[in-house]
Amino acid sequence: MRRTRQLSSRILISVVAILTVTIAIGFGLVVLEQRRGLDHQYQLRALAIANTFAATPSIRTAMSRLDASDRRLIRTLADQVQQETGASYIVVIGPNEVRYSHPNPKLIGKPTGEPVVALDGHSHLRVDHGSLGLSANARVPIWAPGGGRVIGEVSAGIPERQVSNQLLSQLPTLILYFAFALGIGLVASLTLARRLKRTTFGLELEEIAALVQEREAMLHGIREGVIALDRAGRVTLINDEARRLIPVGDEIVGHHLGELIPEGRLRDLLVGSLPGEDQLVLTDEHILVVNRMPVSRDGRDLGAVITLRDRTELEALLRELDGVDALTNALRAQQHEFANRMHTLAGLIGLGEHDAAARYALDVSSSSGGLAEDLRARIERPEIAAMLLAKTTIAAERDVELLVTDESRLADGGVETNMLLTIVGNLIDNAIDAAAGGAQPARVTVGLVSGEDGVAITVSDSGPGVPPGVAAQIFADGFTTKPAEGARHRGLGLALVHRLVHRAHGTISVEGSTFAVRLPVAAPGRVEVGA
């Protein structure tokens, strides 16, 4: 495909064309103004000649008498002054419009055919289109010897060719000036073209337009949030997905993210004060993976690009899969235990120990249903009791004993059930993990006590406890002391618990390996997606 003209060439041609036109217009205006100025100067020269001639006493006396000798004197003096001053003509006109002097003798004594304008007693300047050609003309009155009245007019003219010759003598200077201005414009246009070329990284206009179209189609079509920042940290671009994932208003472009995002881990990651790749952030509605990458080209800092990935659904699926896997392992363990009991019972019957078989069956039945009945009697909410029973089985599969304290009593109502499931479930999961990695015997103790003012939750384990110095960070999004497991990000459970507790206006604290939560009655129970 034929390559279009380069941007630098377009700029150069456009600037040269504009400069040429403007300089040509400017040159014409300057020449016109110079011509007007020279016309006025020569009119003033003609005025001086006419005034001098009209003020001559002999001319005033001759015009007052106008006999034959006076007329000859007027012609003689007019011709003499004309030759001495270089004027084109000096014409003396009477009030009756009759010429008494003229360079053309045939016109002497004949009327001018136009009014004598100087009879009003004033001088008049103009460019005269007379029989001798163009001239800078001045007409002045001739006053009577005693004054008091005008008795004639003197019309003096300087040929326009003198004006043109002087103007032509000034043109080389004007042409040199405008040529110099054109040269400066050419240099400036070349500098501008090269600077624009560097600014656009050598891209042409069509390529820039195509990039803009592709950028718009890509940024607003992908399912990943993108925010572009300039070198000062101001937002220059944000796509639709980014607006959906983070709490910003419509007027974000041109502002700093620190002015729009509430204080917290998300703002620290977006403004770059908290470094790291694939940082996990928990918001009220989403679980986000945030990356902030600097952008540079040819050693120049161009700003940064922030990407936001929504892992809400994925994390929810992973947690659900973990729960299903744990329940599967628990059911498998129960199946093994049930098979062992059936084998024991069958052996006792085979040996003829019928009384022993009966006692064994009663013992197994009472031990299996005792925990469930006990939990159901003290925990009035069936969802919470079922979760505790399931967690007991899961903990047993990992050689961890899960105990519910004798003081635990949870009445129905008060704090919202979904919130309790999320908080207690996450705390127990973390406690089981800690106890399983600690010394034996491994144990997790759960306390649930409800009262008129709210619900108190305590979860402790036999593990090593929270490491010294990290108690203040343990509730931060993404913070964990556990190794990563494949695609799943750690550090969500406690962050979610902390967020829910604070939204419910409750309190949470940790001391060693014991977590204590207190939730007020009628706490709002909205649970984030993926909890």
Secondary structure, 3 states (H helix, E strand, C coil): CCCCCCHHHHHHHHHHHHHHHHHHHHHHHHHHHHHHHHHHHHHHHHHHHHHHHHCCHHHHHHHHHCCHHHHHHHHHHHHHHHHHHCCCEEEEECCCCEECCCCCHHHCCCECCCCCHHHHCCCEEEEEEECCEEEEEEEEEEECCCCCCEEEEEEEEEEHHHHHHHHHHHHHHHHHHHHHHHHHHHHHHHHHHHHHHHHCCCCCHHHHHHHHHHHHHHHCCCCCEEEEECCCCEEEEECHHHHHHCCCCCCCCCCEHHHHCCCCHHHHHHHCCCCCCCEEEECCCCEEEEEEEEEEECCEEEEEEEEEEECHHHHHHHHHHHHHHHHHHHHHHHHHHHHHHHHHHHHHHHCCCHHHHHHHHHHHHHHHHHHHHHHHHHECCHHHHHHHHHHHHHHHHCCEEEEECCCCEECCCCCCHHHHHHHHHHHHHHHHHHHHCCCCCEEEEEEEEEECCEEEEEEEECCCCCCCCCCCCCCCCCCCCCCCECCECCCCHHHHHHHHHHHCCCEEEEECCEEEEEEECCCCCCCCCCC
